[in-house]
């Protein structure tokens, strides 16, 4: 039986980055992936002449931003070039279109242009978001009991907004319902809208772009995942592709090994799963190895609402003004909330022309991605 310090199930970007960090620190690490290439959703694929990405734009590659610190530490920044994107979103409603710039002051002025009476509230709103972001950045590592005890004093905003939704957060600053909906229009990147999404989670997503910029890896997202995988291998990590993990073996209440589809068993001091929660515990570990209370907790977890994606290759010229992380089109104010309410009842009652869509064009972000005239 092969034995490792760490066995990681799944080479999605989380598992891949985790593996690269552990290997760099000298741990004997293996990554096991059922797909033929690493990256999970952070990937690209080809169909005919066209290269398609799954991801739109990543945040945090400015100097000393969280992602940049990880990538520079691993050496990813030396293997792939990143192209900066000026606008992370364009929010389109029938009566107005607002560009969400990564430059937070420029974005504030864009909003003030449409809502001049909200100037003071918008300034206060963005200042609070920046304060929360600073607390998020400094709250990761709390090793001592004293530091844990001082947490409410050091990070008052994280305590204050811990159990609030983004809608609750917006209500503290604004009364204008249209403005509140616009400010939350990037919810599509997280899966659930303002009344349902965590305030801190949404603020973290927005601020990763406002503080760290929006970026696209030159050549497509597979280039980025391949670069992390290369750093992992260079640090001594072992990547096993086209191999499925069918079970996690436990002894004495802790995970000790994984079983592969061919019957092989690989043991490890640490077993790390980059698979989703339900698959990890209900399928790979198995209910028999879990307490009834914990099993019920896992089963009660709800998935967020789904959409569907069309990857479309076109032979036509497209205007540069469509170049942003993602264009978010909404047929009307309140349409998102109406669809979520229907989804909660397992109903879809949307007429033609009433669907919202997101549109991302990678070949405008990277002009060398496709031959001229193809997008």
ZAMARGU-4260 file (C-alpha; in steps of 0.2 Angstrom, whole numbers, plus 5000, padded with zeros to 4 digits):
<rodrens>
0) 5000/5000/5000 | 5007/5017/4995 | 5007/5030/5010 | 5008/5049/5009 | 5008/5063/5021
5) 4993/5070/5012 | 4980/5062/5000 | 4969/5075/4990 | 4953/5069/4982 | 4950/5081/4967
10) 4961/5093/4957 | 4948/5107/4957 | 4957/5124/4960 | 4955/5122/4979 | 4963/5104/4979
15) 4976/5109/4967 | 4981/5125/4976 | 4981/5115/4993 | 4992/5102/4985 | 5004/5114/4978
20) 5006/5123/4995 | 5008/5106/5005 | 5021/5100/4993 | 5031/5116/4993 | 5031/5114/5012
25) 5039/5097/5010 | 5024/5085/5013 | 5023/5070/5002 | 5007/5074/4993 | 4996/5065/4980
30) 4982/5073/4970 | 4969/5060/4963 | 4958/5067/4949 | 4945/5057/4939 | 4945/5070/4924
35) 4959/5069/4911 | 4966/5087/4916 | 4967/5097/4932 | 4957/5112/4937 | 4939/5107/4940
40) 4929/5122/4934 | 4944/5132/4932 | 4947/5125/4915 | 4946/5128/4896 | 4941/5116/4881
45) 4941/5116/4862 | 4927/5113/4850 | 4933/5115/4832 | 4941/5132/4830 | 4934/5139/4847
50) 4942/5139/4864 | 4929/5140/4878 | 4932/5145/4896 | 4921/5140/4911 | 4927/5155/4922
55) 4924/5173/4918 | 4935/5184/4928 | 4946/5181/4944 | 4949/5194/4957 | 4965/5198/4968
60) 4980/5198/4957 | 4986/5216/4961 | 5002/5216/4971 | 4999/5209/4989 | 4981/5205/4986
65) 4977/5187/4993 | 4977/5178/4976 | 4993/5186/4970 | 5002/5182/4987 | 4998/5164/4984
70) 5002/5163/4966 | 5019/5172/4968 | 5023/5161/4983 | 5020/5146/4972 | 5028/5153/4957
75) 5012/5153/4946 | 5015/5171/4941 | 5031/5166/4932 | 5022/5153/4921 | 5006/5163/4916
80) 5002/5181/4911 | 4987/5190/4918 | 4977/5203/4908 | 4968/5216/4919 | 4950/5219/4916
85) 4943/5237/4919 | 4925/5232/4923 | 4920/5217/4932 | 4902/5219/4928 | 4890/5228/4917
90) 4872/5228/4925 | 4859/5231/4912 | 4841/5235/4916 | 4828/5241/4904 | 4829/5259/4910
95) 4848/5260/4914 | 4865/5252/4912 | 4878/5254/4925 | 4896/5248/4924 | 4904/5241/4939
100) 4922/5246/4938 | 4935/5238/4949 | 4941/5255/4954 | 4929/5257/4969 | 4929/5277/4968
105) 4925/5276/4949 | 4911/5264/4952 | 4904/5275/4966 | 4904/5290/4954 | 4895/5279/4941
110) 4881/5276/4954 | 4880/5294/4960 | 4878/5299/4942 | 4861/5290/4942 | 4857/5292/4960
115) 4864/5309/4965 | 4853/5310/4981 | 4862/5295/4987 | 4880/5302/4987 | 4883/5302/5005
120) 4875/5285/5008 | 4885/5277/4994 | 4901/5284/5001 | 4897/5277/5018 | 4892/5260/5010
125) 4909/5258/5001 | 4919/5264/5016 | 4910/5251/5027 | 4914/5237/5013 | 4932/5242/5013
130) 4933/5241/5032 | 4925/5224/5032 | 4937/5218/5019 | 4952/5224/5030 | 4945/5214/5044
135) 4942/5198/5033 | 4961/5199/5027 | 4967/5200/5045 | 4956/5188/5053 | 4962/5172/5045
140) 4975/5167/5058 | 4970/5166/5077 | 4982/5154/5085 | 4981/5159/5104 | 4966/5159/5116
145) 4970/5177/5120 | 4968/5182/5101 | 4952/5172/5100 | 4945/5181/5116 | 4949/5198/5108
150) 4941/5193/5091 | 4925/5204/5094 | 4936/5219/5098 | 4948/5217/5084 | 4934/5212/5071
155) 4918/5221/5076 | 4911/5221/5058 | 4913/5203/5056 | 4904/5200/5072 | 4890/5213/5068
160) 4887/5206/5050 | 4891/5188/5053 | 4873/5182/5052 | 4865/5195/5041 | 4861/5194/5023
165) 4867/5206/5010 | 4849/5213/5009 | 4850/5217/5028 | 4867/5226/5025 | 4860/5236/5010
170) 4845/5241/5021 | 4856/5249/5033 | 4862/5262/5020 | 4848/5264/5007 | 4829/5266/5005
175) 4829/5266/4986 | 4824/5248/4981 | 4831/5250/4963 | 4848/5255/4970 | 4849/5241/4982
180) 4845/5228/4968 | 4858/5236/4957 | 4871/5235/4971 | 4868/5216/4973 | 4866/5212/4954
185) 4883/5202/4954 | 4874/5188/4964 | 4875/5177/4949 | 4893/5173/4953 | 4888/5166/4970
190) 4872/5157/4966 | 4859/5166/4977 | 4852/5184/4978 | 4852/5198/4991 | 4839/5191/5003
195) 4847/5174/5004 | 4866/5177/5002 | 4878/5180/5017 | 4882/5199/5018 | 4901/5194/5022
200) 4901/5182/5007 | 4895/5195/4995 | 4906/5209/5002 | 4921/5197/5000 | 4917/5193/4982
205) 4915/5212/4977 | 4930/5217/4987 | 4941/5204/4979 | 4938/5214/4963 | 4938/5231/4970
210) 4954/5229/4980 | 4963/5216/4969 | 4957/5220/4952 | 4948/5208/4939 | 4959/5197/4928
215) 4960/5185/4914 | 4974/5172/4912 | 4982/5175/4894 | 4978/5159/4884 | 4963/5154/4894
220) 4960/5147/4911 | 4967/5130/4908 | 4984/5139/4907 | 4982/5145/4925 | 4977/5127/4931
225) 4991/5119/4922 | 5003/5132/4929 | 4997/5127/4947 | 4999/5109/4943 | 5016/5112/4936
230) 5021/5120/4952 | 5014/5106/4962 | 5024/5093/4952 | 5040/5104/4953 | 5038/5104/4972
235) 5038/5085/4972 | 5019/5082/4971 | 5011/5067/4962 | 4996/5070/4951 | 4986/5055/4946
240) 4973/5059/4932 | 4959/5048/4925 | 4957/5040/4942 | 4941/5039/4952 | 4941/5038/4971
245) 4926/5027/4976 | 4928/5027/4995 | 4936/5035/5010 | 4942/5022/5023 | 4941/5027/5041
250) 4949/5019/5057 | 4945/5025/5075 | 4934/5039/5069 | 4947/5047/5057 | 4950/5046/5038
255) 4966/5035/5035 | 4965/5030/5016 | 4956/5031/5000 | 4950/5017/4989 | 4951/5019/4970
260) 4940/5011/4957 | 4953/4998/4952 | 4953/4992/4970 | 4969/5000/4975 | 4971/5008/4992
265) 4981/5023/4996 | 4984/5028/5014 | 4988/5045/5021 | 4991/5054/5037 | 4979/5067/5031
270) 4965/5064/5019 | 4958/5080/5010 | 4942/5080/5000 | 4939/5094/4986 | 4923/5085/4982
275) 4907/5093/4987 | 4900/5090/5005 | 4887/5078/5001 | 4897/5067/4990 | 4912/5067/5002
280) 4902/5062/5017 | 4887/5052/5011 | 4895/5043/4997 | 4914/5042/5000 | 4914/5041/5019
285) 4897/5033/5020 | 4883/5035/5032 | 4888/5020/5043 | 4904/5029/5048 | 4894/5045/5054
290) 4883/5049/5068 | 4864/5050/5064 | 4864/5069/5070 | 4879/5073/5058 | 4871/5063/5043
295) 4855/5072/5045 | 4864/5089/5046 | 4873/5085/5029 | 4856/5079/5021 | 4847/5095/5026
300) 4860/5106/5016 | 4851/5114/5001 | 4859/5117/4985 | 4857/5135/4978 | 4846/5138/4962
305) 4853/5132/4946 | 4855/5140/4929 | 4861/5134/4912 | 4876/5139/4902 | 4877/5140/4883
310) 4895/5141/4876 | 4893/5149/4859 | 4906/5151/4845 | 4902/5165/4833 | 4909/5172/4817
315) 4906/5191/4818 | 4914/5207/4825 | 4910/5212/4842 | 4911/5230/4850 | 4925/5233/4863
320) 4912/5240/4875 | 4906/5222/4878 | 4923/5218/4886 | 4920/5216/4905 | 4920/5201/4917
325) 4902/5198/4914 | 4887/5207/4907 | 4872/5204/4919 | 4855/5208/4910 | 4839/5208/4920
330) 4822/5210/4911 | 4815/5221/4925 | 4818/5226/4943 | 4812/5212/4955 | 4813/5199/4942
335) 4826/5189/4951 | 4817/5188/4967 | 4801/5183/4958 | 4811/5168/4950 | 4818/5163/4966
340) 4801/5162/4975 | 4795/5152/4960 | 4810/5140/4961 | 4806/5138/4980 | 4790/5130/4975
345) 4798/5120/4961 | 4789/5131/4948 | 4795/5140/4932 | 4783/5153/4925 | 4793/5164/4915
350) 4787/5170/4898 | 4798/5173/4883 | 4809/5189/4885 | 4808/5188/4904 | 4824/5178/4907
355) 4839/5186/4914 | 4856/5181/4907 | 4874/5184/4910 | 4886/5186/4895 | 4905/5184/4895
360) 4916/5185/4880 | 4933/5179/4884 | 4940/5183/4866 | 4938/5202/4870 | 4948/5200/4886
365) 4962/5191/4877 | 4963/5198/4859 | 4975/5184/4854 | 4964/5170/4860 | 4955/5168/4843
370) 4958/5172/4825 | 4951/5189/4820 | 4932/5189/4817 | 4929/5174/4829 | 4922/5175/4847
</rodrens>
